[in-house]
Structure formats: C-alpha cells, structure tokens
Amino acid sequence: MKKVRIIGVPEHFNLPWHMAIEESAFKERGIDLEWTDIPEGTGKMCQMLADEETDLAIILTEGIVKSITEGNTTKIVQQYISSPLLWGIHVAADSNYSKISDLKGTEAAISRFGSGSHLMAFVQAQNEGWDTNNLQFEVINNLDGAVNALTEKQADYFMWERFTTKPLVDNGTFRRIDDCPTPWPCFVIAATDKFITENGNLLQHIIEVINMYTSEFKSIPSIDNTLANTYEQKIEDIKEWLSITRWSQSELDEKTLNKIQETLLNLNLIKTKVSPEGILYKK
C-alpha cells in the first residue's frame, strides 16, 4: 500500500474525495490516500507544496499559478471545478458599509498573501476601477480570524466562498453586500514535480478514481441532504450551490492559463509569465 498525502480546504467542493476515501476506492488500487484539511486556504497549501509537505492539493487556480511562476516546483494536473468560485464580499453585520463603492480605500481581511482572498481583492478592485496600488490588507489566517477582525474593526471587509460563509450571514455575524465570481475555473488538482516523477502511474490511478466520483456526484440520491448535513448548510443554499457548480474531468487548457497569467501580470501580482509546459502536467 503506497501512502499519498493530499490537502484541501474543509469545504463542500471536496466531499467526493472524502466519499472515495471512505469507500476504499483508492485502497482497492493499492493507494493509502491521506487527506488533511487546510482551513487557512490556498496560500498555506502553496507553501506546503513548495516544501514537499504534501504530494497533492485541491487548490485555487489563480493561487497555484502565481506560486508556480515564483518557483514552486509543482504542476497543475487537471481542472477539478470548472465553474467560477462565487466570492462573497462580507462586512460586519453592524458595519456602516452597504455597497461596494463604500469599500474603496478600506482594509481587506485576507487569509495570507498569495491566497485567493488576497488575489481576488485585486480582481474585485480592478472590476470597480479602483487603483490597486492603494489596497490595504490585514492577515487573519482563516475564517475564525476573519470573524474576529471584522467584529473588532481590525479590517473592513472579507472575501470568501459565498456558501461557506452563508451560515455566518444567517446568524448575524457577517453581512454580504455583493459577489465577485472568478473569471476562470476555480479549483485544480496540483501535484509536486517530485511526486509526478516518482509516481506517474499512481497519479493516473488517483485521477481515474476521483474523475469517476465527480462525474457521478450530482446524481447520487439525496446528495443535497448529505452536503447540507455534513457542512451544516441550509438545504436551499446547497441546492443553489449545486446548480451553479460543475466538476471537471478535463485538463486546464492553455487559453485559460494564458488569461489567468495575463490578469495576474496586469495586476502586478506576478513578475513574469511561464510557458504552459512549466505549469501544466502532460501525461
């Protein structure tokens, strides 16, 4: 049995992995897939990939692209979620801010630099025509840190996946004033170069298993109830989320990769573009 380490956020997107692990789908192929939740998100996962503290990651596309351009010896294996991520833009429930324009010049809470919450703040600012050089950030590590920062007025707004934060909107902790979707497929499967080199065949088995699970995921009886119960979400929110979310079994195409790199370059978030061969894993 070959042990393989994999990391991802503790969110509803990743239930197919947990189901496959629980049903011994990987063990049937001689793989002991060890999942670790990383609540800090993409910035932390990029660091873990770079430091070879994990073999695989389910990670935000823009975050890992940026990290690879900075020297992270990792490749994108394929898309995982092909639909955009809907980033909710949140303020404290008692905040005086009521619309996006109110947030110009204020401070954004981010999990860490290089994270999705950091990068998407730039995309959001560009959408509004703001000067991205004037953006201000407060590092809060995770969702609990964001609750503290907004409640204690240490930061003014926080961008996080809309449905993950919905319970905090429902209970009166946050108020969501708008959404900002990613302009590209949101999650990819990434693997370290070392793992790819040493375990190419094993990687193919892992991809075959998860693609089988994701292709059938939405048709599982009562999957909406399972998701709602597992992630403590309202069933109507889960139904809405399922309706706009698409799992993928395809590689990330070079045109999309170019768009991501061009956007990051224009926002001065990366210094240079890397060739597709330097970012995408080719079988």
C-alpha positions as CSV (number, residue, x, y, z in Angstrom):
1,M,0.0,0.0,0.0
2,K,1.5,3.3,-1.1
3,K,0.8,6.3,1.1
4,V,-0.1,9.5,-0.7
5,R,-0.6,12.9,1.1
6,I,-3.3,15.2,-0.2
7,I,-4.6,18.5,1.2
8,G,-7.6,20.8,0.5
9,V,-10.0,23.2,2.2
10,P,-12.7,21.9,4.5
11,E,-15.5,22.8,2.2
12,H,-18.3,21.1,0.3
13,F,-16.4,21.0,-3.0
14,N,-14.2,18.3,-1.6
15,L,-16.9,15.8,-0.5
16,P,-16.2,13.5,-3.5
17,W,-12.7,12.9,-2.2
18,H,-13.9,12.0,1.3
19,M,-16.5,9.6,-0.1
20,A,-13.9,7.9,-2.3
21,I,-11.6,7.5,0.7
22,E,-14.4,6.2,3.0
23,E,-15.5,3.7,0.3
24,S,-11.8,2.5,0.0
25,A,-11.8,3.3,-3.7
26,F,-8.1,4.3,-3.6
27,K,-7.1,1.4,-1.4
28,E,-8.6,-1.0,-4.0
29,R,-5.8,0.3,-6.2
30,G,-3.1,0.0,-3.5
31,I,-3.2,3.7,-2.5
32,D,-3.5,4.9,1.1
33,L,-4.7,8.4,0.4
34,E,-4.3,10.6,3.5
35,W,-6.4,13.7,3.4
36,T,-5.6,16.8,5.6
37,D,-7.9,19.8,5.8
38,I,-6.2,23.2,5.5
39,P,-8.6,25.9,6.7
40,E,-6.0,28.6,6.0
41,G,-6.6,28.0,2.3
42,T,-4.5,28.4,-0.9
43,G,-1.6,30.4,0.4
44,K,-0.8,27.8,3.1
45,M,-1.3,25.0,0.6
46,C,1.1,26.6,-1.9
47,Q,3.7,26.7,0.9
48,M,3.1,23.1,1.7
49,L,3.5,22.0,-1.9
50,A,6.7,24.1,-2.2
51,D,8.1,22.5,1.0
52,E,7.0,19.0,-0.1
53,E,4.9,18.6,3.0
54,T,2.2,17.2,0.7
55,D,2.1,15.4,-2.6
56,L,-1.2,16.7,-4.0
57,A,-3.5,19.6,-3.4
58,I,-7.0,20.7,-4.4
59,I,-6.2,24.3,-4.8
60,L,-7.5,27.6,-6.2
61,T,-6.3,28.0,-9.8
62,E,-5.0,31.6,-9.6
63,G,-3.1,30.9,-6.4
64,I,-1.2,27.9,-7.6
65,V,-0.5,29.6,-11.0
66,K,1.1,32.6,-9.1
67,S,3.1,30.3,-6.9
68,I,4.5,28.3,-9.8
69,T,5.6,31.5,-11.6
70,E,7.5,32.3,-8.4
71,G,9.4,29.0,-8.5
72,N,7.1,26.4,-6.8
73,T,8.1,23.1,-8.4
74,T,4.5,21.9,-8.9
75,K,2.3,21.2,-11.8
76,I,-1.5,21.6,-12.4
77,V,-2.7,18.1,-13.2
78,Q,-6.2,19.0,-14.3
79,Q,-9.2,21.0,-13.5
80,Y,-11.3,20.0,-10.5
81,I,-14.1,22.5,-10.5
82,S,-14.7,24.1,-13.9
83,S,-17.2,26.7,-12.8
84,P,-16.2,30.0,-11.2
85,L,-15.9,30.4,-7.5
86,L,-18.5,32.8,-6.1
87,W,-16.6,35.0,-3.7
88,G,-19.0,36.7,-1.3
89,I,-17.9,40.2,-0.2
90,H,-18.6,40.5,3.5
91,V,-18.7,43.2,6.2
92,A,-19.5,43.0,9.8
93,A,-23.3,42.9,10.4
94,D,-23.2,46.3,12.2
95,S,-20.9,47.9,9.6
96,N,-21.8,51.2,8.0
97,Y,-20.8,49.9,4.6
98,S,-23.7,48.9,2.4
99,K,-22.4,48.8,-1.2
100,I,-19.2,48.0,-3.0
101,S,-18.3,51.6,-3.6
102,D,-18.2,52.2,0.2
103,L,-15.2,49.9,0.5
104,K,-12.9,51.9,-1.7
105,G,-9.8,52.8,0.4
106,T,-10.7,50.4,3.2
107,E,-8.8,47.4,4.6
108,A,-9.5,43.8,3.4
109,A,-9.0,40.8,5.6
110,I,-7.1,38.1,3.9
111,S,-6.0,34.6,5.0
112,R,-2.4,35.3,3.8
113,F,-0.6,36.9,0.9
114,G,-0.9,34.9,-2.2
115,S,-4.2,33.4,-1.1
116,G,-7.4,33.5,-3.0
117,S,-8.8,36.2,-0.7
118,H,-5.7,38.3,-1.4
119,L,-5.7,37.8,-5.2
120,M,-9.4,38.2,-5.7
121,A,-9.3,41.5,-3.8
122,F,-7.2,42.8,-6.7
123,V,-9.7,41.4,-9.3
124,Q,-12.6,43.0,-7.4
125,A,-10.8,46.3,-7.2
126,Q,-10.0,46.2,-10.9
127,N,-13.6,45.4,-11.7
128,E,-14.6,48.6,-9.8
129,G,-11.9,50.7,-11.5
130,W,-10.0,51.3,-8.2
131,D,-6.3,52.0,-8.0
132,T,-5.0,48.6,-6.9
133,N,-1.8,50.2,-5.6
134,N,-3.9,51.6,-2.8
135,L,-5.3,48.3,-1.5
136,Q,-4.7,47.6,2.2
137,F,-4.7,44.2,3.9
138,E,-5.0,42.6,7.3
139,V,-3.7,39.0,7.5
140,I,-6.2,36.9,9.5
141,N,-5.2,33.3,8.7
142,N,-8.6,31.7,8.4
143,L,-12.4,32.1,8.7
144,D,-12.3,32.4,12.5
145,G,-9.7,35.1,12.2
146,A,-11.9,37.0,9.8
147,V,-14.8,36.9,12.2
148,N,-12.6,38.4,14.9
149,A,-11.1,41.0,12.5
150,L,-14.4,42.3,11.2
151,T,-16.1,42.2,14.6
152,E,-13.3,44.0,16.3
153,K,-13.0,46.5,13.4
154,Q,-9.4,45.5,12.6
155,A,-10.4,45.1,9.0
156,D,-13.4,46.3,7.0
157,Y,-14.3,43.6,4.5
158,F,-13.6,39.9,3.8
159,M,-13.9,37.9,0.6
160,W,-14.6,34.2,1.0
161,E,-16.6,31.5,-0.8
162,R,-20.1,32.6,-0.6
163,F,-21.8,29.4,0.6
164,T,-19.1,28.6,3.2
165,T,-19.7,31.9,4.8
166,K,-23.5,31.8,4.4
167,P,-24.1,30.4,8.0
168,L,-22.2,33.5,9.3
169,V,-24.5,35.7,7.3
170,D,-27.6,33.9,8.6
171,N,-26.6,34.1,12.2
172,G,-25.9,37.9,12.0
173,T,-22.1,37.8,12.2
174,F,-21.5,39.0,8.6
175,R,-23.5,40.9,6.1
176,R,-22.8,40.1,2.4
177,I,-23.0,43.1,0.2
178,D,-22.1,41.6,-3.2
179,D,-20.4,38.7,-5.0
180,C,-17.3,38.6,-7.2
181,P,-17.0,35.4,-9.4
182,T,-13.6,34.2,-10.5
183,P,-13.2,34.8,-14.3
184,W,-11.9,31.2,-14.8
185,P,-12.3,27.6,-13.5
186,C,-11.8,27.9,-9.7
187,F,-10.2,24.7,-8.4
188,V,-7.5,22.5,-9.9
189,I,-5.6,19.3,-8.8
190,A,-1.9,20.1,-8.3
191,A,1.0,17.7,-7.7
192,T,4.6,18.3,-6.8
193,D,7.1,17.6,-9.6
194,K,8.8,15.1,-7.3
195,F,5.6,13.1,-6.9
196,I,4.9,13.2,-10.6
197,T,8.4,12.0,-11.5
198,E,8.4,9.2,-8.9
199,N,4.7,8.2,-9.1
200,G,3.3,8.9,-12.5
201,N,1.3,5.7,-12.8
202,L,0.0,6.1,-9.2
203,L,-1.2,9.6,-10.1
204,Q,-3.1,8.3,-13.1
205,H,-5.0,5.8,-10.8
206,I,-5.9,8.7,-8.4
207,I,-7.2,10.8,-11.2
208,E,-9.2,8.0,-12.7
209,V,-10.9,7.3,-9.3
210,I,-11.7,10.9,-8.5
211,N,-13.0,11.6,-12.0
212,M,-15.3,8.7,-11.7
213,Y,-16.7,10.0,-8.4
214,T,-17.0,13.6,-9.6
215,S,-18.7,12.6,-12.9
216,E,-21.4,10.8,-10.9
217,F,-21.5,13.1,-7.8
218,K,-24.6,15.2,-8.6
219,S,-26.7,12.1,-9.5
220,I,-26.1,10.5,-6.0
221,P,-29.5,10.1,-4.3
222,S,-30.1,12.8,-1.7
223,I,-26.6,14.3,-2.2
224,D,-28.1,17.7,-1.3
225,N,-29.2,16.4,2.1
226,T,-25.8,14.8,2.7
227,L,-24.0,18.0,1.8
228,A,-26.3,20.1,4.0
229,N,-25.8,17.8,7.0
230,T,-22.1,17.4,6.6
231,Y,-21.3,21.1,6.2
232,E,-24.1,22.5,8.3
233,Q,-25.7,24.4,5.5
234,K,-29.4,25.1,4.7
235,I,-30.7,22.7,2.1
236,E,-31.9,25.6,-0.2
237,D,-28.3,27.1,-0.2
238,I,-26.9,23.7,-1.1
239,K,-29.4,23.3,-3.9
240,E,-28.4,26.7,-5.3
241,W,-24.7,25.9,-5.0
242,L,-25.1,22.5,-6.7
243,S,-27.0,24.2,-9.6
244,I,-24.0,26.5,-10.4
245,T,-21.1,24.2,-9.6
246,R,-19.6,21.9,-12.3
247,W,-16.9,19.3,-11.5
248,S,-14.5,18.7,-14.3
249,Q,-12.5,15.7,-15.6
250,S,-10.6,17.8,-18.1
251,E,-7.1,19.3,-18.3
252,L,-6.8,23.1,-17.9
253,D,-6.4,24.5,-21.4
254,E,-3.6,26.8,-22.4
255,K,-6.0,29.6,-23.4
256,T,-7.5,29.7,-19.9
257,L,-4.0,29.6,-18.4
258,N,-2.9,32.5,-20.5
259,K,-5.9,34.5,-19.4
260,I,-5.1,33.9,-15.7
261,Q,-1.4,34.8,-16.2
262,E,-2.3,37.9,-18.2
263,T,-4.7,39.1,-15.5
264,L,-2.1,38.5,-12.7
265,L,0.5,40.2,-14.7
266,N,-1.7,43.3,-15.4
267,L,-2.4,43.5,-11.7
268,N,1.3,43.3,-10.9
269,L,0.7,40.1,-8.9
270,I,3.3,38.2,-10.9
271,K,6.5,39.4,-12.4
272,T,6.6,37.2,-15.5
273,K,4.6,34.6,-17.4
274,V,5.7,31.0,-17.5
275,S,5.2,28.7,-20.5
276,P,2.3,26.2,-20.3
277,E,4.9,23.4,-20.1
278,G,6.2,24.9,-16.9
279,I,2.7,24.9,-15.3
280,L,0.6,22.1,-16.8
281,Y,1.3,18.4,-16.4
282,K,1.1,16.5,-19.6
283,K,0.5,12.7,-19.5
